[in-house]
Amino acid sequence: MTIKTEAARINLRTPLLSYGGIALACFLAFLFLFASRAFASGPYSASAGFSSTQGQNQWYYQQRPVGGGPFTDLTYTGGAWRGGNGNWLGAGSMHPDNSYDVVLKWTAPAAGTISITGTVRKNDTGGGNGVVAAVQKNGTVLWSKTIAFNDSTGYNTNADLSSVAVAAGDAIYFIVNNNGEYTYDETDWDPTIAYVDSWTASAGFSNIQGQNQWYYQQRPIGGGAFTNLTYSGGSGVWVGGNGNWLGGGAIHPDNTNDVALKWVAPRSGTICISGNVHKNDTGGGNGVVATVQKNVAVLWSRTIAYNDSTGYSTNADLCSVYVSAGDAIYFIVNNNGDYTHDETGWNPTIAYVAGTMPSWHLNTDDTNLTLTISGNRPAITQLKNPSQNWDWTPVTSVLPLLDRIYIGSTAYTPNWSYQGALVDTSSGTKVTLTFVCTTPNLTLTQVWWARPGAGPVEQTMAITNNTGGNVTYQYSDVVAADLTVSADNNATLWRFARQSMAGDPGFNTGVFKQLMGASTTVPSEISNNFDTGPYVLPFTMLDVNAVHGLYFGYTWDFGRFTNWTSGNAYRIRNKFYLGDAGSVTIVNGKAFNVPGMFFGTYKGDTDDGSNKMKKWFWNYKITPTLKANANEPLTEFGIDLYTEGEFSDFLSRNPLASWGVEMIKEDAYYTTDGVPPGSPYANGQPQPNYDPFFGWAWTPAPVKWPNGMTLGTIAHNNGVKLSLYLANRYNHANLATQAGRDSQKAALQSRFDNWQFDYWRSDMEFEPTGDYLSHEGFLEVLDYMIANRPGFRWENCSAGGSKKSFDLLQRQTVMTTEDSGGNPGSILNYRKAFYANSYMINPVQLKDDNGEDLPGMKLWEYEMRGGFLGAWMWAGDYSNTDPVTVDKLNSYKAHLDLYKTKQRPILRGADVYHVLPMPDGTHWDGMQFFNASMNKGSVLLFKPNSGVGNSPTIYLKGLDPNARYTLTFQDRTTLNASYSNVLGSQLMAGGTGISVSGNAGDYDSEIIWIN
């Protein structure tokens, strides 16, 4: 604490006069002592502290003769400090002249240890022969580099000058010399100095546990509790019972116990752990294992050979470790199987890297992330679930900015410099970081946001091109995140197949689980290719034994990610980037939006984690109209008719609205270019405009629609909305260009206005595969329509569900989940796709496009209930009055009512639980939904095969174990009495659960309502 103002001194001084001279003298003595000891620990930034007054903020502006001599002050004029021969010094830059070095001086306000950080580089690279930059303490040179005339990257002092001891009044000089010739010598240098706290084991060694933050302990070999050693006054070391001991800089384990030196953090912050561990006694044995551990997380470990007197240093690996107050750092020596000759030298030093940069706490209900700046890069110092309390980043993880760009064929490494942050707490905590690059001229804005409630912390990044020309980014350089995390046990990587249709590799697996052992590498591809392929969803989870875990979301339509380990199975690196091949060029003045990310932690299993994520998406990201309208997703009805007359006739015979249908869908074959030659829809006519991907023209065939596209009006007159198929891109529009985007906007808007449809149903190649600007263009078209036409909705289809990305989920109402056609196999395929996709996607957006007229009432209802998993489309013609058709229509109407009044409200914002295994066509499968806002839920069960009997025991999830629930069975009503007023604990794991009998034959199903 310091007394900052003269007014404060006067206010404190005045009342003390009444207590007499002794009181005043005592107070003034205290004040002198306090003032002499109180000082700002920094950071002292040269540019931030720049002043027109010598000595202000500890900074002085000087020169000295080339070759040596006294330092003398410069003169302030014209916004900079200047000498007599053209040398000058400004805020962050300086220039020597032909006879004088230019010198920035800082004086230490107090004794302590300081860190000196910052980069020195040439600003003017037009010629000359470079400069010599040096850092000097009093008369001793600490650091020196020659910087070439064209070196705009330069050198930083961070690693070399992280721990410099100073006495009060010591001078630190930053000197730039002309290297023999002073033209073109403008040099950027904006050093920062901060005091650091440090603890060295030997210097702090004591006979008292906890003195100077150090403790002296042991633990059983193989793990167990740490217990204190006993101090031996005679030998001056701490000893255990079997020959182990610990002294000031030396350690010896025994045959039953490891020896542990422990340091306890007095406050939160980032520390550097330095020092060397090596064998002292090299006379035999088999060496030792040295480990550094934070609480229970291993940060660093080395096996040291019996004769290795050189050993290993922790300096490079452990100079950015975040600690909370009370965290323990252990230095552990294990005997490696034989404790003879095991005396080991280890004298670690721990220092806070204090005050160099601010930090921000971004906390949701279940994810706590601490963000800071390290080396002009964002860095995560803590990532944990507050209930589980496991920190996934015990070692600070520095995140990349884009580290390579191209102007023409020339590659540049941007010299990013952190500029500052804006913090907005109006809705959670939102931190906007700004970085600039001078060569080339770029501005990078990164936004981190922790919103209220459960869910992840999200991150977006945009780079504005200020170069005056084009900038090109190679996909492989566009890294959205590269985050190394540490688990407390072996983690299993969960990935999810895209499953656009049954031909996708992995379709029948759905969920890929990989135990992350040592030296494990798992590459994955996210693709917007509408053809089948081995693609996964842009969402992945690291699960630790269904106890807790971490998940990542990548928010772009295509890209790649790799998860891998090296020798330590618990330490997992996770990299997400745009691709292995390809590039994107951004013109001057435009921003490049790097694919966004989000990071979330959870307690429980993968259902618990994915539900927290989906709840966050429902609350903040999902298409606003879908969330706002309680009747969405609409009950949809597909009609395979393609002429005005056929539609009018069909709707006159099938009063869909009276049944409960809310929307009809018109597919491809109404267009001029949408009918294959020889198809029944060609009416025997030639098809000169046929395109095998159909739909580019977005124009109704005149012979089919003589009055133009009137289907919107026909649908509305019959009380239903219309989802209209407009495939591919209008007239092959190039969405990578503004002209192509504007063409598609105009075509879509005019048709929406004139044709009166409600949903745009896309399909096929609505954007070229892996093209950044085309995808950006497609998003621009959607955003334009959403902003300008409030009634507009988008139904996402692309040869099935090939476009499943978070940026599209924010804009679509529903999607075609998979597209394998109408048959019993496709009913199963939808459930397979739903099983895997529902880990990432809210069920209301996953539409079932079945509705074929399949034989038998059991199969009929079995098929309809598949639609109850998410959004639901049905089809058929029920105008016949034969008993079978009447029964099917009555069943359909009953299910429509059941879906709209019971299931759809549950699905909107529901948690999803995978209570039975992946559907396989043989065994029972099923899903549970529970909507906490209603305290209601449902379980949908399917028995596809006559070869299985009763269901396995089903344990519900997500219930309150102490609350009572009543279960109602839709078909097996005799079970209702058995499940009335039942404790939640009885229905969940550890209780009796639920089992239902299987009816004879194939295609059995059941709906259980949870109240």
N, C-alpha and C positions, 0 to 999 in steps of 0.2 A: 504494500500500500504506500502511496506517495501523496504528500500534500501539494496539490497542483496549482492553487491560485493564491494570490496575495490576499484576496478577500477571506479565504479560508484561514490564513494565518492570523489576520486581524481578529476574526471572530473567535478563534481559539485563545488568542493572547489576552484579550480584554478582561474576561471574568477572573482570570488567574491572578491579576494584580491585587485583588481584594484579599487574597490568602497570604500576602506578604512576600518578602524577597526570597525566602527559602523555597517556597513552593514554586515561585517563578524560576529560580535558578535551577531547581530540579527538573522542571518541565523543559527549560531550554537545553539543559544537558541531554535529556532524553531525546529532544527533537534533533539535536546535533548528531547524536549517535544514530538515531533512526534514519536521518537524511543521508548520513555517510554510508549506511548499509543498504538503503533502498535504491534500487535502480531497475530500469526496464531490461528484462532478459532478451528483448528483441521480439521479432526480427528487426535488424537495422538494414533496410534496403537503401542502396545508394540513390536510386531514382525517386523512391517515395520520400526519402529524407533530404533530397536536394534543396539547397537554400542559397540565398544571396548573402548569407552571414557565415563567416568562418566559424567552425565549431558547433554550429547548430545541428542537433540530432547526432552529435559525435563525429560529424564529417568535416574534413578540411580539404582545400583545393590548392595544390602546390605544383612546383616544378623543381628540378635539380639539373645541374649541368650534365650533359652527356659524358659518360665515363666516371661519374661520381662527384660528390661535393655536397654542400649543405642544401637542405630543402628550404625553399622560400615560398611565400604565399603568392598565388595569382591574384588578379584584380577582377572584380565582377563588373561586367559591362555587356549590354546587348543580350541579356538572357543567358550568358555563360561566363565562366571564369577564363581569363585570358592572360597570356604572357606578352613579352615584347617582340617575339619573332614569328608569330603566327600559330603558336601552340594554344590550345583551348581545351576546356573540360565542361561538359554539359550533363544533363540528367540521363545517364546511361550510355554516354559516348564521350570520346576524347580524341585528341590529335596532338602528337608531339611536333617539334619543329627541328630545324637543322642543328640547333645547339643545346636544346633542353629536352629532357624527358618530361612527360606530363604525369602527375602523381595525384591519386586520390588517397587520402589518409583517414583512417578511423582510429579513435582512441578508446581504450577499454575503460568503462566507468567503474569497473570492479574486477577483482580477481575471480578467476574461474576457468572453465573450459569452453571454448567457442567452436562452432562449425562455420566454415567459410564456403559458401556455395555460389554458383553462378557460372555463366559461360562467357568467354572472351572470344571474339571473332572479328574478322575484317568486315567493315561496313562498305568501304569504297574498294571494290575489287578491279578497278580499271587499270591499274599498273603499279609501279613501284617495286620494291623488293620485300615487302612485308614488314612486320614489326616484331619486337621481342616483348612479351608480357611477363611480368614477375610479381609475386606476392612476397612481401618482406615483413618480418616482425622485428621492430627496432632496427638493428643492423644486420640481421640474419635473413638470408634468402630462404624462404620455405618452399617455393615453387616457381618454375620458369618454363616458358614454352616460346618457341619461335613459330610465328603464324605466317604462312605464305601469303603473298599479295592477293591471291584469289580464293582464299579459304574463308568462305562465308559460314562454315560450320563451326570451326574453332575447337576449343577445349574447355572442359569444365573442371572446377577444382573440387567438386563434391566429394569424391572418394579420397583424394589425397589430403584434404584439409578438413576432415570431419571432426577432428579432436585436437585443438591447439590450445595449450595452456597459456593464459595471460595473467599478468599482475595489473592492478589498477594503474592506469596511466600508460600502459604499453601501447605502442603505435603499430598498426597494421597498414602497410603501404601497398597500393595497387599501382604498378608502374608500367608505363608504355614507352618503349624506346624505339627510335626510328630505324633501327637495324642498318644504319649507314646512309640512309636516303629517305627524306621525309615526305615526298610526294605521294598522294593517294593513301595517306596513312590514317584516315578516319577509322576508328576502332570502336566497336560496341562492347561495353563491359558494365554490367549492372550487378555487382556483387551483393550478397546478403550475408550478414553476420548474425548469429544467434548464440546465446549461452546454452550450454548443455550440462545436464547433471550426469555424473558418472560414478560408478562403484567398481573398484578393483578388488578381487578376492583377497589378495595378499595384503593390500593396504588396509582393508577393513576387517582382517582376521581378528577374532576376539575369543575370549573364554566364556562369553555369554551368548546363548542362543538368541538370534534376532538382532543382535547389535549390528548397526550399519547395514541392516536389511538382510544379513546373511544367516543361514541356518546350516547345521551340520548333521547329516542324517544317513540312514541306511534303509534298505528294503530287501525282502527275500529275493533271491535269484528267481527269475521267471515271473515276477510281479507280486504285488501285495502292498500293504500299507507302508508308508514311510514312517519311521520312528527315529527319535533323536539319539545321536551318539552321546557319549559321556566324555567330558573334558578331563584329560590327564595332566595335572600341573607339572609332574615330574618330567614328562617328555614334551610338553607344550603342544600336544595335538589332541584331536577328538578321536576316541577309540570306541570300537564295538566289542563283542564278546569273543570273536574267533580270529582276531588278528587284523581286522580291517581298521584303517585309520585315515584321518583327514587333517592336513596341516595347511599352512599358509602358502598355497601354490602347489601342493603335492597331495596325491590320493593313492590309497592302496585298498583294493577289495579283498574279500576272503573267500573261503570255499562255500559259504552259504548265503552271503549277503553282498549285494551291490553297495557301493558307497555313493552318496548323493550330496552335492553342495547345492543348497537352495537359496535363491534370492526372491524376495517378495516385493512386488511393485508398489511403491508408495502412492502412485497416482496413475491415472490413465494417460496414455500417449504412445508414441512410437519410439522404440528403443533399437539400438545397435548393439549386438552381442559380438565382441571381438576377443581375440586371444588364440593361442595355439595349444593343442593337446598333443603330447608325445610321450614316448617311453623314457623314463629316467633310468630304470634298471634294464639294461639290454643283455643281461647275462644268460637268459634262458626263458623257459616258459613258452606259451603260445600266443602271447599278446593279449590285448584287451579290446573291449568294445566301448567306445565313448559315445554318449548320446546327450543331446540337448532336448529338453521336453518342456512345453508350456502347459501347465496343469496336467492333463492326461494325453495331450497331443505331442507326438514325436515331431520335432522340427528339423532335426539333423542327426545323423549317426554315421560313425566311421569305425571300421575294424583296423586297429593299429598293430602292426607286426611286432613281435617280441624285440626285434633289434632296430626298430624305427625311432631313432632319436630326433628325427625332423618333424614327423607327425603332420597334422592338418590344422588349418586355420578356419575359424568360422566367419571371418570378416566378410567375405564376399557373399555368403549365403544368408547371413542373419543380421543384415544391417537395416532391415525394415520390418520389425516385428511389433505389432500393435498389442498393447497390454491394457487391461482395465485395472483400476486400483485393487490390490489384493491378489492379483494373478501371481502364480508361482512359476519361476523358471528353475528347472533342475539341470544340473550338470552331473551325469551319472556315469560311473565307470564299472563295467562288468568284467568278470575274470576270463571270459571266453572259454570256459571249460577247465581252466587250470590257473590257480591263483599264485603260483610261485613266480618270483621276479616281476611282480606286477606293479611296482611303484611307478606312478604316472605323473608327469608334470602337467598341470593345468591351472592357469592363473587368469581366468576370464575377467573381462571388463564389460560392464553394462553402462550404456550412456543413453540418455533421452536425446532424441533428435528434436529438441524442444523449440517450439515457437516458429518453426520455419514456414508452416502453412496452416491455414484453418482446417477444421474438419466439420462435417455435418452429419447429424444423426437422422436417417431416413427410416422411420419405423411404421410398419403396419401392425395389425393385431398379431400376425404370426411370422413376420419377417423383420428383423432388425439389421440394418445395413449402415455402417459408418464409412463415409466417403472423405477422402482428403486429396491433397495434391502432392505428388512425389516426382521430382525431376521434370516438372512441367507436364506431367501426365496425371489423369485421374487415377486414384488407387483406392481399393477397398481394404480397410483395416479390420473390419468385423462383418461377419455375415452369419446370423444365427436365428433360430427360432427361440423366442423368449421363454417358452415353457420347457423345451428340451434343453436349452442353454448350451448347445454344442456350437462352437465357433468354427465354421468351415474355412475361415481364412486366418489361422493363427499367425501365419507369415503374411505381411502385407502383399496383396496382389496388385501390381501396377498394370493398368489396362492400356492397350495401344490406342493411339490416334492413328490416322493414316500416315504411314512413314515413308511412302514413296508415291510420287506423282510424275506425270510426263507432260512436258510442253514440247510438242513436236516429237522428235525421237530422243530428246534429252531428259534423262531421269533426274529428279530432284529429291533430296531428303528434307522435308519441311523442318524448319527450326522453330517448332511450336513453343510459344511462350505464354504462360498463364497470365491472364489479365485481371480476373476478378470473378465474383459470383453475385447473383441476385437470389434472394430467398423469399419465397412466397408461401405463407402459411394459411392462406384463405381456405384451402381444401387439402388438408394433410400438410406435407412438406414438399415443396418443389424448389429444387436448386438448379439454377441455370449458370453453367460455367462458360467462360469465354476464353478462347486461345487465339493468338494471332501468329501468323508466319510472315516474315518479311521477304524471304527468298524461296519461292515466289510469294506474291502478295495474296494471302488467303485469310479468311476469318472462319473459325470453327466454333460453333455453339453446341453445347451438350446439355441436355436437360435430364435430370434425375427426379423422379416423382414417387413418393410414397403417399398413397391416398388413404383416407379414413377407412377403417374396417379391415377385413382379412384380405390377403392376397400378396402379390409380389411387389418389388420395387422396379419401376420401368425406367428405361434409358433410351433417349433418342439423340441423334447427332446430325448436324447439317454443316456443310462446308461451302462458304460463298466464295466464288471466283472473282477476285479483284485484280487479276493480272493484266487485263486489257486484251487478252487473247483466249484461246481455248486451252482447257486443262483436261488431260486424259487420265482416267483411273483404270488400272488393270484389275479385273475381278479378284485375282488372287491377293491383291494388296488391300482390298476393301474388307477389313476385319471388323466385324460388329462387336465381338468380344473374344478375349483370350484370357481365361480365368483359371488359375490353379487353385484347387480346394483340397482340404484334408478331411478325410472321414475318420471316425473313431473305430471302425471295423470295416471288414470287406463290404464294399458297396456293389449293388447290382444295377447296371445301366438298363433302364427301360426305354425302348423306342417303339414307335407305333406305325404300322404299315399304312400307306395312303389309301389303298383298296378302292380305286376308282371303278374297277370292274374285275370280274373273276379271273381274267388273264394276268393280273398283276402278280409277279413273284412275291411270295410271302403272304398272299391273300388269305390262305388257309391257316397261317400262323397268327397273323394279326398283331400280336405283341411279342417283340423280340427282347429277350432278357439275357444279359451278358454279365457274368460275375467278373468284376474288375480285379484280376490278380496282378501280380507283378508282370511288367513288360507286356501289357495288353493294349492293343490299338483297335478301335472300332470306328471306321469311317462311315459316313451317311450322306445321302444326297436328297435334297428337297428340290422337287422339279415341278414346273408348270407345263410340262409336255403332256398333251392330252392323250398320247399313246400310253399303253401299259409299260411298266418298268419297275425296277426294284427301289421304289421311292418311299420315303418315310415322311411323317408329319413333322412340322417345324417345332416340335415340343419333345423334350426328353427329361428323364428323371433319374436321379441317383438315389436309390433306396437302400437303407441300412437295416436289414432284417425286419422290415415292416414296423420298425420302432420310430424312425424319423428319416428325413431325407431332404433333398434339394432338387429344384427343377429349374429348367431354362426354357424360355420361349424366344423364338427368332421370328420377327414380324414381317418378313418379306416373302414374296411368292416363290422365290427360288434361291438356292444357295447350297452350301455344304457345311457339315460340322464333323469334327473328329474329337473323340474322347479317348485319352490314352494315359497309361502309367509307364513309369520307368522301373527302377529297382524297388521302389516303395509302393506297394499295392494300395496303400491308403491315400496316397497323394495323386490326385487325378487332374490332368489338364484338359480343358474344354475350350475348343476353338471353333468359332462360327464365322464364316466368311462367304463372300458372294459367289465364288466359283474358282475352278482351276484354270479356265480359259475364258477369254472374252474381255471386253473393255467398254467403257462408257466415256464419252467426251462431253464436257459441260462448257457452254459458252460463257463469255465474260458477263458478269453481273448476275448469273444464275446460281442457285444453291443446289448442291448434290446432297440428297438425303441418304445417309448411310443406313442400311437396314437396322432397325431398332431391336432391342433386347429387353427381356425382363428376367428377374432372378427372384425365386421364392423358396422359403424353407417351410418345413411342416413337421408336425409331430403325428405319428401314427403310420398308416400304410399309404400306398400310392393312391388309393381311392380318397383318403383324407386330403392328401396333397393336391390332387387334381381338382377335387371339389372346391378347395379354397381358391385355386386359380380361376375356375369357371365362375365362382361367385363374384370374384373381382371383375371378370369380363362382363358378366351380366349387369353388374352395378354401374360400370363405367365405360364399357367399350362396345357392347353389342348394339346393333342397329337401333337407333332411338325409337323409331316407329314400332319396331317389334316389341320392345319393352313397354312402350306407352299404351299399346292397344291390347286389352285383355282378350280379345277374340282372335289374336294371332298366335301361332300360325293358323291360317285359314284352312278349313277342310276343302281339299281340292279334288277335282274330278277331271280325268283325262278323257277326251272324246276324239277318237280316230276318224274324224270326218273333215273334209277340206274344201267344201263349197258352201256358199251362202244358203242354198236351198236345203242341203242336207242338215246343216246346223239348225235352221229354223224348224225343220220337221222334227228333228230329234228332241229339241227342247220343248216342242209342243206336246210330245208324247211322254217325256220324262221331266216332270216338274221338280227339278233338282232342289230349288230353294225351299220348297215345302218339306222336303226330306231332311233338310239341315245342311245341304251343300252350300259352300260360301264362295267358291271360285271354280271356273273351268279352265282347262289348259288346251291350247291349240298348238299342235306340233308342226313339223317342217313343211309338209307337202302342199301348203296353200300358195307357195311363192312361184314366180315365173321360172326360177332356176332350181327348184327343189324336187323334181320328180324324175326318178330314174327311167330311162326308156324301157318299155315293156311292163312297168309297174301298173297295178290295177288303178292307181291314181292318175295315170297318164291318159286314161280314157281312149286308148288306141291311137293317140296322136303322137307325132314325132316331138322330140324334146331337144331342139337345137341349142337351148341355153343351159342344158343340164350341166351342173358342176358336181363332181363326186362328193364334195363337202357341203353342198347345197346351202342356200340362204344368203349369198353375198348381196343379192339385188335388193332385198328387203321390200319387195314389191309383190302384191297379190296377182295371181294369174287372172287376167280379165275374163277368161271363159268360166272361171270358177266364182269370181266375185265381180259380176257385171256392174254393180253399184259401188265398186271400191271396197276397201276393207271395213265392212259394217259390223264385224263380229262384236266389237266392244259395245255398240248400241244394242245389238241383239241380246248379249249377255246381261246388260244392265236392265233391259226391259223384262228379262226373266228373273231378276232378283239376285243375280250372281255377278261376281267380278271376273275379269279375264286376265289370264297369264298368256302372253303371246310370244311365240317363238320368233326371234330375230337372231340368226346364227352368224358366227364368224365376225368379220368386221364389215361395216357398210362399204360396198363398192371397193373392197380390198384396201380400206383406208390405212395409211401408214401412221400408226399411233405414236411412233417415235418423233414425229414432226408436229408442229403446232397446226399446220394446215390439215393434216390427217385427223387430229383430235377435233378441230373445229368442224370438219366435215361430218364426223360421226355424231357430235353433239347436235348439230343442226338436223341431221337425218332422224335421230332418236327423238328429239324434242318435237319436231313437226308431226311425226307419226303418233307420238303419245297424245298430242293435242287433237289431232284430226281423227285418229282411229279409236280413241277413247278406251284403250286398254289400260290396265292397272299395274300389271307386273310385266317387266321385260324378262323373258326367259332366254338367256344366252345359251350358246352351245359351241362345240368344236373349238376351232382356233381363234378365240376372241382376242388373243395376243400371241405373237410369235414366241417360241420357246426360248427362255433364257435371255431375253432382250430387256435390259433395264429401262430404257426410255419408253419402250412400248408398254411395259407394265405401268410405269408412271403415267403414261398417257391414258391407259384404261381407267386407272384410279381417278384421273382428272375428269374423264367423261362421267363416271358415276357420281363424283362429288358435284359436278355441275347440275346434273339432273336432280339429285337429292336436294340441293340448295334452291333450285328454281322451280321445281314441281313438287309441292308437299305431298301429293298423293302417289308419287312414283315409288314403286318397289322393284327390287331386283331378285329374280330367281336364278340361282347360279347353277348352270349345267355346262359341262365341257367334256363331251363324250363320257358322261357319268361324272363322278366326283373327283376329277383330276386337279381342281383348283381349290385346295384346302389350306388357306393361310390366314393368319390373324388379321392382316390388312383387309382381306376380302370379307372375313367374318364380321368386320365392323360395318360393312356396307350392304351385305346381302340380307334378305329376310329368311329364305330357306335355300337349300341346295339339294340337287340330286346326289344322294350319298354314294350310290353305285348303280351301274347300268348294265345288268347282265340279262335283261329280258324277263318275260313273264312265264314262269313255270315253277313247280315246287322248289327247284334248285335256286331260283332267284329269290324266293322267300327266305331261304336259309342264308343266301349270300348277303342280303340286307342285314340280317342279324349279325353275321360275322363282321361286316364292315362297321355296324353300329357299335359292336363290342369294343373294338380297338379305337375307333374314332371318338367315342364318348369320353375317353380320358382327356381329350383336348377340347372338344366342341360341345357346347350346350345342346341338349337333346332336341330342343325346339327348332334348331336349324338343320337337323339331319332328317331329310324327307325320305319316306318310303314310297317308291314309285311303282309298287305292285298294284294289282287290281284286275288280274286276268280272270276270266270266267272258267275257273277250275272245277272239276266235278266233285260232288259230295259236300254236304253241309259242314262236316268237321273240318275239312281242308279249307273251306270257305271262311269259317270263323277263325281258324288258325292263321290264315293269311291276313285277315283284317286286323287281328290283334298284333301282328308285327308292326302295323302302322301306329299302334298305341305307344311304341317306344319313342317316337319323336313326332315330326310333322308327317301328315298323312294324306296321300293321294289315292283315290280309288277310280274304278272305271266300270263300264258295262252298259248294256241296254236292258232296261227292266220294264219295257212297255208291254211285253207279252203277259198274258193272264194265266198261263199254265201254273199249276201248283208249285213246281220247283222254283220258277222265277219269282212267284209271289213270296214264297218262304225266304228266298235269298234277299229280296228287297226289304222285307220286314226285319230280317236280321241286320241288314246294312243300316236301316234307319235306327234300329235300337242301338247299334254300335256308334253311330254318329252322335246320338244323344248322350251315350255314356262317355264318349271321348270329349265332347264339348262341355259337359257339366261336371265331370269328375277328373278325367285324366289330363286334359289340357291345362287346367288351373294348377295341377300338381307339377307338371313339367316346366312351367314357367318359373325359372330360377331354382329348379330342384337340384339337390345333391343326387349323384348317380353312384350306385354301388354294384360292383360286379360280383354278385353273390354266388354265381355258379361259373364253371369254366367256359372258355370260348366255345361257341356253337360248333358242333362237328357233324350234325346230321344223324347222329345215332343216340347220343345221351341227352338227358335233360339239360336245357340251358335256360337262363333267366336273368333278369335285371331287376334291381330295386331302385325306386325313386322316393325321395323324401323331401318335402318342402317345409322347412322349419318355420317360415312365415305363416303357414296355414296349420302347422302341426298335423299334416296329413301326408300319406304316401301310398305307394302301390308297389306290387310285385307282379311282374309278368313272367309266366312260366310256359315253356314249350317242350313237348315230348314228340320229337319228329319220327320216332321209329317204334314199331310194335315189339321190337326185340328187347325193350327195357320195361321194367315194371314201375314200382313206386319211385318217387323222386328221392334223391339223396336228402339228408337233413340240410335245411337251409337256415343259416344263421343271419338274421337281419343285422344291419349296421346303422350307425348314426342316431340311434335312439337314446333317450335319457334312461339309464338303467333303473332309476328310482321312480319313474313315471309309469302310469298304467295305460295300456293300449287295448283297443278292441280291433280284431281282424275280422273282415267280412269276405267270404269267398263267393265269387261271382257265380261259379257253377256248382261247386261242392258245398252247398249251403248247410249240409249236415255237420260240417266242421265248425260252423260259426260259434256254437255254444262252447266248444273247447278252447276258443281263443278270445273269450270275452273278459275284459278287465284284467289283462295279464301284465305283469311287471316287464318292463323293457329288458331287464337283466335275463329273464327267462327266454326271451326271443333271440338274444344275441349269443355270441361265442361264450362258452362257459355255462350256458343254460341249455334248455331242451331243444330250442329251435323249432322249425316247422318241417313237416313232411306231408306230401299229398300222394294219394293213390293214383296210379296210372291207369287210365281207361284202355280197353282193348283197341288194337289197331294203331295205325299211324296217325300223326297230326292231332295230338291231344294238346290242350292248353288250359291255362287257368289265370285268372286275375284275382289277386288278393288286395283288398283295400285296407290301409292302415289308418286308423283314426285315433 
